[in-house]
Amino acid sequence: MSLPKTLAHCPISPECTAKKLYQDDDGKVYRISGSSFVPHLCTVKNSEKPEIAYLGQWYNHSTGRTRWIGPVRMRRTAEIAPTDGRFKRRGAEKTGWELMGIHITDLKWTRVDS
């Protein structure tokens, strides 16, 4: 395996604040923790006004329902399956929800006067 390529910013999502990352030949992104490489998880600054938002579209094949998660500031939040009480009670690992897609939008903020 060759040395991983150094990245100046995160290629996964534009709102990520991580600066020094590494990418291997397979395209996986890592950061350095101590003296080893660990998989990178995107982070954002909550003190900044978001410029983009994500919306996750989930479909349940057993019920035929579509559920939308978001809009949220981070892509990985939109990729979390909706909670379903009946699967939690039974202790099943699969929730029955399938991710159909992630949608992204640019936010245009306007001030609301009271």
N, C-alpha and C positions, 0 to 999 in steps of 0.2 A: 504494500500500500504506500502511496506517495504521501508527502506532507499535505495536510489540508490547506485549502486556499483561504487567505485572510479576507474578511469582508468588513467594509466600513459601516454598513448598516444592515438591518435585517431584510432578507429577500422574501420572507413569508408574508408579512403584513406591513403596510406603510405606516401604521400608527405606532409600531414598536419602537421603544426608546433605547434598546440595546445598541451599543456602538461597536464593540470589538468581538466579532464572531468568526467562526471557522466553518468551512463547508468541505465535506469529503467528496470523493469521486462519484458517490451515489446520489449526491444532492442533499444529504441530510445536514442540518445546521447544528453546530455545537458551540458551547462556551467553555472557558477554562474555569474550573473550580479546584483550587489548590494546585495540584500538579497533574490533574487528569481532565480529559474532555468529558462533558456531560451534555445530554441533549438540551437544546435551547427551547425555552418556553417564552413566548412573547409577553412583554409588559408594557403598560402605558402609564403616563403621568396623569393622575386624576385632577391635578391642579390646573391643567391646561384645557382650554375649550376644544372639544373634539371636532375634527374637520371631516371625518367620514364615520359611517355607521354600518353595521352588518345586520342582516336579517336571515335567520335560518329557517328553511322550509322542511318540515318533518311530516312523514306520511305513515299512518298505521294501517297495515294491510288487513288486520282482523276486524277493525271497526270501519275502515274506509274514511277516516277523518284526516284532515290536514291541520297541522298546528304550526303557528309561526312563533319563533323565539326571537325577540328583539323589538325594536332596534337596540343594539348594544354596541359598546365602544370597541370591544375586542372580538376578533374572529373566533377564537377558541371558545368563547362564551356561547356564541350562536351554534357551535358544533356539539353542545351538550344536549343529550336527548331529553325531551320533556318528562317530568315525573308522572308516574301513573300508579295510583294507589293500589289497584288490584294486583299488579305485579310485585309491589313491595310486600303486600300481605302474604303472598304465596312464597316469597323468597326466591323468585326466579331471577336469573342473571340477565336475561334479555328482556327488554321492555316492549318489544314489538314495534318500535318506531324506527323508520329508515330515513336517513338524511337524503333529501331529494336535491338540495342545492343551497348554496349560500349566495345571498344578494348583497350588493354594496351600493352605497349612495354617498354623494358629496352633500354635506350639510350646509345650508344657507341660513344663517342666523339673522333674525330680525328682532328688534327690541319691542317688548310689549309694555305699553305705558298703562299705568293703573288709574 
